[in-house]
Amino acid sequence: MIDKFKNAFREEAEELLAQLEGLLLELEENPSDLELLNATFRAVHTIKGSAGMFGFERISRFVHDFETVLDFCRSKRLTADKHIVDLFLESRDIVKTMLAEDNEKAPFSQEALRIIGEFKHIVDLQEDPAASVVPSPAAEKEPTEPPPATVKAGSELAADQSAPDSASTRLAPLEEQLECFRIFLKPGKEIFFSGTRVLKLVAELSELGEMQAYPRTKDIPSLEELNPEHCYVAWDIVLTTSKGINSIRDVFIFVEDAIELKIEKLDVPDAGSSAGNKKLGEILIERGIVKAEALGDALKSQRRLGEVLIESKLVTQAELNAALAEQSQLRKVQEKTTESVASIRVASEKLDFLVDLVGELVTLQARLAQTSGQLADSSLAAISEQLERLVAQLRDNAMSIRMLPIGSTFNKFKRVVRDLSSELGKDVELLTEGAETELDKTVLERLNDPLVHIIRNALDHGLETPDDRRAANKPPRGVLKLSAEHSGAHVVISISDDGHGMDMKAIHAKAVERGLIGAGEVLSEDDAFMLIFRPGFSTAKSLSSVSGRGVGMDVVKREIDALGGSVHVKSTQGAGTTINLKIPLTLAIIEGLLVRISQEYYVLPLSSVEACIELTKTRDENENEGRLMQYRGDLLPYIDLREFFAVPGDAPEVRQVVVVNTQNEKLGMVVDNVIGDYQTVIKPLGRMLRNTNGLSGATILGDGTVALIVDFARIAISARNTFARKAG
């Protein structure tokens, strides 16, 4: 049983560590942002407390001083400068390693001891500024249990009370619990005499969450009686926050004696409760603004309650607005609570198994449809059609469960860019766009390595140092941009930089040197850029710890091809380079177009199919030499799949040309017959056929026949090379 809880801790700790890395990188850009500091502190505090609870004592001991230094930053005793953030990030990495090791008997690594020593030194300096600058001896030995917590004064104590208790039995959720508070704030008349800025307090309160404040002005006297040095205004405030009541009290901790403050936590109906949303009248009665009898009289009118109450002068407009704001905030909290309750954690293996079962169901439904067609039974046909609709809905839902936003992958590269640009002496800003774009989780996992290689290559070869950029009249800070967008059944991921671009002459010279092309051979720009994906190809003049050996970009091409995707490169010398990866949304089930050549069946991904047109034998013979045909006013190149796959037998008199769009180029593919749409469950090819040119997988038809899935991209490349040879 304890292993089950430890595994749950590991999963949530991994999420917290990923969240922590993002927070620390943001903190480096905004070191004085209190919200970021508080969020970072909560993540570390939760890891520390829960680690101790679930038997990860090494992590709990190691994180102790990390947490203390963070608390110094929260209380503004320290600034989270680059050195401090570096220590925090290194600590986060060490915790991740300890989590994977799960060995309580292992001593701290030398790196961990160094970090502990630096943290101890910082703590010593804060507690005794006259302390020696020599690192604490604690760095030389494994630390003991942290000392008992001491009582703190003021806001530090309140902040600690609002943090999760170290004896908690589970990790706090990443989506923190939202609570709604009704706050009445009435400053004393003479509060200005102490130099207090009341509006500053209200503004600070708004930083805790979503807030709406309405002033009560009925106590403001006439102009003759008004003293400009007195405060006459009170506020009704509604605040939705995840920070807890102690964080609210912290805002007013230094003016408690000079104000009247009432804080009420509002009850939010449970998700799915029949209680529904709280009525406006209930809120007004709870606030003590109207009495039940007066409200009952107002409700007898057929008009809006608020209008009636204002006309009868039972409430002011400000009081009504505050009640409406409270009603709105409660509704939002209830909706968000409902969403969080409906969210559960499921092991990825279970999702994979579900999709496999759905795939088998799709195949079985296709068999039922074929059987009902052969039997010509109307009752069976009706059942088959209904089942087809249900299976399609089940398939779409199962696939949507596996879809994840690509932003989680993009966020991983912030640390890569930060550390690598620092190592290379470059100043680089990473921008992301389209983080909400979703991809199948399996595709996302396999995209990680290609993206890492492209980013490292861009940082090392593409982007210049600040001095070189100034010399080229560019801003000293370079820009690396990751973006993603949907394109039909694909996602296009772009990695672009504003560096010096690719040198076509250098690429051509290196290709000639390596014997990839002849000395006099002329390549198109697209073909020349694709040379960078050849194994061992590199234009680097010297080796570095990052690149130069010619490995990496060939991995990109190999992985993207294996995903059934394509790579396209654009580069302008002096302006930068963009690499576009076109990736299928999923690798499990696709909509396909089923075609036949002789007695063999093939599936063409329907998302790329544009049209189907007839091709007679006479017309084919007349146009065969150039393999070009007229299509919508343009010449369309086409390729005979019977010849491409060496299918035996004679072709029929009339065949079909399926027009597909691949990499923004149109290409015709000649088949014997087009059968129709088909839900395709993708199966991998065996070892004998895995490297067959023009095939990306297989599927099983309803009668058990195997159909091969056509790879447009590879066929298009082969066709392009064939046409180029004929033209030459």
HELIX and SHEET records of a PDB file:
HELIX    1   1 ILE A    2  GLU A   29  1                                  28    
HELIX    2   2 LEU A   34  MET A   53  1                                  20    
HELIX    3   3 GLU A   57  ARG A   74  1                                  18    
HELIX    4   4 LYS A   82  GLU A  101  1                                  20    
HELIX    5   5 GLN A  110  GLU A  127  1                                  18    
HELIX    6   6 PRO A  137  GLU A  140  5                                   4    
HELIX    7   7 GLY A  154  SER A  162  1                                   9    
HELIX    8   8 ILE A  191  SER A  194  5                                   4    
HELIX    9   9 VAL A  198  SER A  206  1                                   9    
HELIX   10  10 ILE A  245  VAL A  251  1                                   7    
HELIX   11  11 GLU A  256  ALA A  258  5                                   3    
HELIX   12  12 LEU A  280  GLU A  286  1                                   7    
HELIX   13  13 ALA A  292  LEU A  299  1                                   8    
HELIX   14  14 LEU A  305  GLU A  311  1                                   7    
HELIX   15  15 GLN A  317  VAL A  341  1                                  25    
HELIX   16  16 SER A  348  LEU A  375  1                                  28    
HELIX   17  17 SER A  378  ILE A  401  1                                  24    
HELIX   18  18 GLY A  407  GLU A  423  1                                  17    
HELIX   19  19 LYS A  441  ASN A  457  1                                  17    
HELIX   20  20 ALA A  458  GLY A  462  3                                   5    
HELIX   21  21 PRO A  466  ALA A  471  1                                   6    
HELIX   22  22 MET A  504  GLU A  513  1                                  10    
HELIX   23  23 GLU A  525  MET A  530  1                                   6    
HELIX   24  24 LEU A  531  PHE A  533  5                                   3    
HELIX   25  25 MET A  553  ALA A  562  1                                  10    
HELIX   26  26 LEU A  606  SER A  608  5                                   3    
HELIX   27  27 LYS A  617  GLU A  623  1                                   7    
HELIX   28  28 LEU A  641  PHE A  644  1                                   4    
HELIX   29  29 PHE A  712  ALA A  727  1                                  16    
SHEET    1   A 4 GLY A 209  ARG A 216  0                                        
SHEET    2   A 4 ALA A 234  THR A 241 -1                                        
SHEET    3   A 4 GLU A 179  PRO A 187 -1                                        
SHEET    4   A 4 ILE A 259  LYS A 265 -1                                        
SHEET    1   B 2 MET A 403  PRO A 405  0                                        
SHEET    2   B 2 GLU A 438  ASP A 440 -1                                        
SHEET    1   C 5 VAL A 428  GLU A 433  0                                        
SHEET    2   C 5 GLY A 478  SER A 487  1                                        
SHEET    3   C 5 HIS A 490  ASP A 497 -1                                        
SHEET    4   C 5 GLY A 576  PRO A 584 -1                                        
SHEET    5   C 5 SER A 566  THR A 572 -1                                        
SHEET    1   D 5 ASN A 673  VAL A 681  0                                        
SHEET    2   D 5 ILE A 589  ILE A 597 -1                                        
SHEET    3   D 5 GLU A 600  PRO A 605 -1                                        
SHEET    4   D 5 VAL A 706  VAL A 710  1                                        
SHEET    5   D 5 LEU A 695  ILE A 700 -1                                        
SHEET    1   E 5 VAL A 609  THR A 616  0                                        
SHEET    2   E 5 VAL A 654  THR A 662 -1                                        
SHEET    3   E 5 GLU A 665  VAL A 671 -1                                        
SHEET    4   E 5 ASP A 634  ASP A 640  1                                        
SHEET    5   E 5 LEU A 628  TYR A 631 -1                                        
END                                                                             
